[in-house]
């Protein structure tokens, strides 16, 4: 695709591959929607930078300890993760919201990883740091049945619904459709009642346990996990092993790679041989993981070719251990001991 057709300039792609700078370029989305794709690549010292030329953001505006790989600024909407499910870095969401609002943009927070660990203060619309949109997933909050939540201004749901179907209308005639009032308009089809109830119970349970107490426990375990992993030769932690960045504690998780062993094999061994549940792969964050693995554009292109040809094992990735209120210090020690054993056997 030529640059005139909306492709990123070579300088941008080179920067994105190396993770050593920042840039922004005016692109085109399908339908001719104008967009600015602004990067906030996390550099080696974990201080993020970004340039937001269309909205007037400057590099000096970006808070230190910025933990987001990419900010998307599309038609006046800034979207970012509240916390990374790869590194556990927590983003300064209210600082970013204040910057966005200062320049006339709205902000949308993907809080799937943040919501189970932090209380989220959406704040009134009169507050410069308020959050316009917040979304999170029930399964991350220990709820079954796949329910999720989108918090948004009521007027955002005016007009035709995103999904059309039974229950979303008041009446349909040969000439007209009259949509039902909210929330029915946005809940076409048979609602996931059990999922909604289960999510409510899960949230009530977390509130009973106390977010501050849970977070304190998880952060302590997370710091111990990072420290134990840092002392194992041949194990590398994505994002480094510092337990705090910019004064903010990382969430209790660690994504790591083991020299000479495929992430899928490590995960299978931990699960089947030692009963330790972990995840492996790119955690729905492929570009971020590629960046943390120091892959350049050539390496990513080569992997894309392999995966497209059906060779899924060629996909690089890591193993993630996630900690929760029910985990113990003994279990963290067990992970480290098992990895030491695995490395001895593989050597």
Number of C-alpha atoms within 10 A of each C-alpha: 7 8 12 11 10 17 15 19 16 10 13 18 15 15 16 22 21 16 22 14 19 21 21 19 21 17 19 18 12 7 6 9 10 16 19 21 21 25 26 27 28 25 20 12 10 19 18 25 27 24 22 23 15 16 16 14 16 12 16 10 15 20 16 15 21 24 29 24 25 20 19 19 23 19 12 19 19 20 20 23 25 28 26 24 22 25 24 25 28 25 23 20 22 20 15 22 24 19 22 22 20 15 13 12 18 22 25 21 24 19 24 23 21 24 21 23 25 18 13 14 10 15 13 11 11 7 13 16 22 21 26 20 19 21 17 21 20 23 17 17 19 16 20 16 15 15 20 17 14 13 14 14 12 9 7 8 14 13 10 15 18 10 12 15 13 13 17 22 19 13 11 10 7 5 5 8 12 14 20 17 12 13 11 17 24 21 19 17 13 9 12 14 11 13 18 19 15 19 24 14 14 19 18 12 13 16 13 9 12 14 17 13 11 18 20 16 19 24 21 16 25 27 21 17 25 22 15 16 24 17 11 15 11 15 17 20 21 20 22 17 19 14 21 16 17 16 9 13 19 24 30 27 24 27 27 23 21 19 14 11 13 19 24 18 12 20 21 17 17 19 14 10 10 12 10 17 14 16 19 21 20 21 16 10 14 15 16 20 23 19 21 21 17 13 17 17 16 10 12 18 12 12 18 16 12 15 14 10 9 10 12 12 14 14 18 20 23 26 26 25 21 20 21 19 17 8 13 14 13 9 14 19 15 14 18 19 14 16 19 17 12 16 18 9 8 10 8
